[in-house]
Each structure stands twice: as structure tokens, then as C-alpha cells.
């Protein structure tokens, strides 16, 4: 734990916070979006907003892969499990995400659907080999971090000619979502705390395009408290200097080019969709991945003729509003009352990376400190 503890040192955190306080121009606002749900949880867990000056505002973004899945895609997964009677393998976060007609994968399982929680696509492959009498579908979700593992599963299924295995692909892309947010006329962002795990795969180059085209700085950042605070200081410095670069704070894991082998695996098995619906963001061009034609035999959307329909979120839920960076969990009237982790109305309260779940678990206890005077 010593290596991790080095990045949680409270004295160093206060030193960086003092440097941020000294660097900001008080009459200026610094609106910084932490794109990744892991950063949202780190900020809430360690009460980092209480260390920042009032002119620095951290904005939640659409960096939770479960949260950005629209209701219609969850409905399609439920259709696979209930109507096509497949064995649906999924990560645990998706089980309780509300779908249409007050359904969820958890409720579908209670009604007799064979829905199983797995830790990787490899678990699904093993199940398909062990149960040749069953159609087994992997519910593939996530950003660039999890896509290579799904690509490996597709290649293995092809090599083994595994006829009872398919993938329901819902993999989405980070840079496209960033660009979509910045193209919004209502966007009021000054910079991005860039995702770390995603960046280990794609490297820094894609963010350089965003920094250049939209004049917004991006700092790729680790998940520990000192990582986030240092990233804030780096962003404040860039904004003060009227610079817009893509910088790498997370040098211990992220390189310029990223993981070239993983990128090659994804390019071999997946191609861009023309557009894809994101919860809160609507249709986003070139923002998701479909399975390439040579692997169509292992594409669940084709094998089971799935046709996802757009479905509106529950009116009371403000998850989409939060994912666009237009609000905070406490802006939602049902936060912590009708909507809790035990009885969620929206995906942001369900997922372990959701902003509402983070705020409910940690930040609501830190609000008083953040609103008061912090002694550095």
C-alpha cells in the first residue's frame, strides 16, 4: 500500500491546494469537467472540492459507461434474455439499471431469464464452450478500456468456430463524446480532467485534436487525490496562460501512443457506427463501435435481429442533465429521497461510477465542508 499512500498524502495535498489558490485569478471562473466516473468518485470520496477555491468548479461528465447507455439498449438486452431465451452475461453494474415498463435485468432474472454476472468476456467464452446447447451472449459495454478484451473474445470465437457465442456491442468512444459536448451551444467548459484508464489504450494523440480544434486544455489524470489536484493546477496554469494543450499528468501509466497492440485488436474486429444514442447526449456521430462483417456470425444484433428503439428516461430523473454537465446530483428533486442506491430511478444512482451514487455515498457528507472555510 505504500506506493498508493504516496498519492494520498494529506500534507502534499494541502501544498498543491495552496498552489492552486495562489494561481487562480479570483475574478475568473474555471469550469473543469472530470470526464471519468472514477475521477468523480475520487473527488467525492476524498472531499477534494473542499480544498479548491470557489472560482474552480468541477463538473461531472458522461464518463460512466453504464450511465450513458440509453434505456433502449437495456431493453434490447432484456429482450435477448426474456424473449430469445439466451444466457446473457453482463457486468454487475448493468443489472439494476431501470429500463422500460419498470423492468431491469435483475427483474428479468427474477422472472426466469438466465442472466449471469461475469468479470470478463473470457468468462462468457468459457460458459459458451461448457454449454454448447445454449446461446450465450456477452453484453459488451464500456469505453476504450474494455473494448480490447471484447475484441479478443471475438477473435477466440472465430478461431474456435464457437457457434453459440455472440456479442451485443455497446462499446463507446471518449473523444467523440468530448467533441459532442464542446459543440453544444450551451457548453460552458474551460478544460477537461482526462480519463486515465481509457488513455492507457488510446494514448494522448486524440486529445491533441480536441485541444487544438476547440481551444480547451485536457490533462490526462490518475485516480488518486494528488493526481486530481495536480491536474487542476495544470489546467488552471494553462487557462491563465491562454494555452490549450493535451498534457499527461499520469505519466506512470499513459504514453503518447497508448497500447498499440490493443488498438490493433480493436481495429481488426470493430468499425465505427455512423451514430449512437447516449443517455443525456442524444445521437452522437462516430461515437460507438459495431462488429465488423467478418465477425457478423458472432454479432448478437444480427443473429437475433435486434432493433433498438429510443425510449425516454423517467421524467423525474435528471441523469441525462447531469451527464451533459448541466447540473449536479443535488439539483435533482428526487435525489436521496425517491431515488437512492437501494431504489434507483436512474442509471447515475445505480452504477459504481455514477455521479449520483458517488455523491450519495461520499459527497453529501462533505457539502458542509466544501461550503465553509478550509484552512490550508
N, C-alpha and C positions, 0 to 999 in steps of 0.2 A: 504493500500500500504506500510505501514511502514515495515512489515516483508520482502517484496520484496526489498524495498530500502536498507535494511541492507546488501543485497548481491550485491548492485550496488554502494557501497561507493567508491568514486574515491581515497580518501586518503589511504584506505586499499588496493585498487588495486595497487597503486604505491608501497606500502610497500611490498606486495607479489612479485611484479615485481623486486624490488631491491634484494630481497632474491634469486630470480631466477638468476639474473645477477651475484650475488656473488657465487652461487652454481655451475654454468656451468664451464666446462673446455674448454677454448676458442678454443683449437686445436681440439676439438671433435665436431662431428655433432650429433644432437638429432633430429631424424625424427619421429615425433609423429602423428599418424593418428587419427583424430576425426571421429569415425565411424558414428555417428548420424548426420543427416541433421539439427537437432535442434541446435547442437553444432556449425555446420558450420555457421548457421545464427547468433548465439550469437557472435562468433568470428568476423564476418564481421560487424555486427551492432555496436558493442562496440569498434571496432578498436583494438582488443587485440594483433594482431601481431605487432603493433607499440610499444608495451610495452616490447616485448621479445628481447633477444639478438639475433644477426644474426645467431648464431650457432644453434638456436632452430627453426626448420621448422615444421609448422603444415600442414599435408597432408589431403586432402579431401578423404573420403571413400565412400563405397556403402551403406550409411545409409539412403537413401531416398527411401521409398517403391514404390513410383510411378516411380522414375527414373530407378530402377533396373528391372522393368517389360519389357521383350523384346517385340519387335514390334508384334511378332506372337500372343502373349496373348491379346494385344489390338485389333488385327484383329479378334480374336475369340469373343471378347465382341461385336464388331461391327456386326459380323455375327449373334449373338444372337438377336441383336436389329433390324437389317435390314431384314435378311432372315427368321428368325424364328418368327419375329414379337412379341417378348416378351416385357414386360415392364422391362427395365433394370435400376436398382437402383444402384447408384455409388456415391462415394465421389467426391467432386467438382474438385479435383486436376487432375483426370483422363480425364476430358472432352476434353482438348485441346492437349493431348499428340499425336504427329504425328504417324500415322500408315501407312500401305501400300497404294499405289495409291493416295497419298496426302489426305488421309481420316483421320478423328478423330471422336470420339464420338459426339463432338459438331457439326461437319458437318453431321454426320448421323442423328442427331436430326433435323437439318435443312432440311434434305431430307424426314422427316416424321416419323423417328423412335421415339419410346416412351422411351426416356432416361431421367431419373429424378435424381436430386441430393438429397441425403439423408444425415442425420447426424449420423445415426446408423443403424445397422441391424434391430433393433426393428422397425424403421420407415418402412422398407420393409415388415416386417411381418404384420404390420397394414394395409398397402396398399393391400397385398395379401388377407387378410380377408375381406377388404372392396370391393375388385373387384374379386369375385370368377370366373368371366368369362374370366379373363386374366391370362396368365402365367407370373409370376413375378420372376425375377432373381436378386439376390444380388451379385454384383461384389465385392467379398471379397478380399481385398488386405491388406498388412501391415505385420509388423514383429510380434513378440510375444505379443506386446501391444494390438493389435486389435483383435487377434485371439480368446480370450475367449468370446468376445461379439458375434462373429460369431458362436461359439460353443453353446452359449445359444439360439441363433436363431434356430439352427438345432434341439436342444432338444425340443424347443417350437413347432416347425413344426411337429415333430414326435408325441408329446403329443396330439396335436390338429388334427393330421392327415390332415394337410393342403396340399392338393394335387396340388395346383397351385403355390407353392413356391419352389424355388431351389437356391442353392449357386454355383457360379462359383469361386472356391477356388484358390487364388493366394497368400496364406499366406506363408511367407518365414522365415528362421531362422538365427539369428545373429551369433552364434558361428560357424556354418558350413561355413559361408562366411568368417569369420576371419581366420579360418584354411586354407581355399582355397587360400586366399591372401598370407598367410605365406608360403604355399607350393610352390608358384610360384618362379622359379629360379631367376626372376628379382626383387623379393621383397627386398626392402631396407628400412625396418621399424625397429624402435628401441622400440616402445611401442604404446599402444592404449589408447586414451581417450574414455573410455567405455560408452555405451549408458545408459541413466538414466531410461526412461520410460520402455524400454524392461526389464531392470534389476529389476524393481519393481515386474515383473511377474516371471522371471526365477531365481532371486537371483544371488549370486556371484559364486556358485559352478562351473557352466560351464566354467567360465573364468579361474578358477584354473588349469583346464586341459590344456588350451592354454598356460598359463604362464609356466607350467611345461614342456610340450612337445616341445614348440618352444623357450623357454628361452626369452620370451618377456613380459614385465610387462603390466598389464592392471589396470587402475584406473577408477572405476565407478564414474561418474561425473554429477553433476547437471547442469542446463542450464544457470545459472546466471554468470556474469563476474567473480566474486570472486571464484565461483565454478571452472571454467575453469582454472583460473590462479593457484589456489591451486593444481589442478590435474597436471598441468605442473610441478610445483615444486616437487610434489610427484614422478612423473615419472623420472625427472632429478635426484632426490636423489637415486632412485632405480638403474638407469643406472650407476651412479657414483660408487655405491656400488656393482655393478655386481650382483644385485638381480633381480629376475623375479617372482614377486608375483601378485596376484589379490587383490587390495586394494579397500576400499569403502570410497570415499570422500563424497558420497551422503547419509550419514547415516540418515538424516531426513526422507528418503523415502524408502531406499533399505535395505533389510535384507539378511542374509546369505542364507536362503532357498527360499526367494521370496514368492509369493502368491500361497500357496499350493492348495487352492480351485480352483483358475483359472487353474492351471496346471492339476488338475484332470478333469475339464470340457473339456479341450483340448484333453487330453489322451482318454477320452470316445468317442469323436466324430471324431478325426483326427488320421492319421497314416503317417509315413514318406513316401515320394516319393523316388524312387531309385535315381533319379537325376532330376534337374530342371534347365532350362535355365535362367540365369541372364544377363541383359544387361551389356556388358563390361566384365563379368567374364566367360561367356560361361556356359557349363553344370557343375553344382556343385552337387556332390553326397550328398544325405541325407540332402538337404537344404530347403525343402519345404514340405507342408502338403497336403495330399489328404484326402477326406472324407471317413470314414470307411464304410465297407459293410453294416452294419445295417442301415445306413443312405443313402444308394445308391439312394433311391427314391427321395431324395432332393439334389442330385448331378447333377448340370446342365451339366457337361461334359458327363455324362452317359445318361441323359434324352434326350439331343439334339445331341448326338453322335459327340461331338466336337473333332476335330483333329488339334491341333495347329502345324503350320509349322514354321520352323526357317526362319526369314527374316532379311536381313542385314539392318543396320542403314544407314541413309543418309551419303554419303561419306564425306561431308564437316563437319559433326557434330563430335566432339571429346568427346561426353558424355561418351562413354564406356571407353575411355582412362583416363578420369578424375575419373570415378568410381573405377578404379583399383589403383588409387593413383599414376598414372604415369604422371600426368600433372595438370595444373591449368586452370581455365576458360580462362584466358588471353592468354594461349597457342593456343587456337582455333582461326583460321583466321577469322571466321565469327562471333565471339563473339562481341556483341554490334553493329554490322553492319547489316549483313543479318539475324542474329539471335538475337532477342530481346524478352522481355516478350509479346509484342504486336503481334509479328510474330515469334514464336519459331520454330526452326528446330529440336530441340531435347528435351527430357524429362527433362534434367537438368535445362533448362531455363523455363520450364512450372511449375513444382511443387513448392509449397511454401517452401519445404525443399531442393530443388535442389541447388547444389553449384553454378551453373551459375546464377540462379535467385538471390541468396544471394550476389554474387559478383557484379552483375549489380545494385542491389538496394542499397547496402551499401559500399562494399569494394573498388570499383573503386574510391570512393571519399577519401579513406584512404590510397591509394597506396603511395601518395607523403609523407605522414607522416611516413608510415612504412619504406620507403627507406631512410628517413633522420635521424637526431639525435633526440632522445626523451629524454627530461630532466625528470629524476625521482626524 
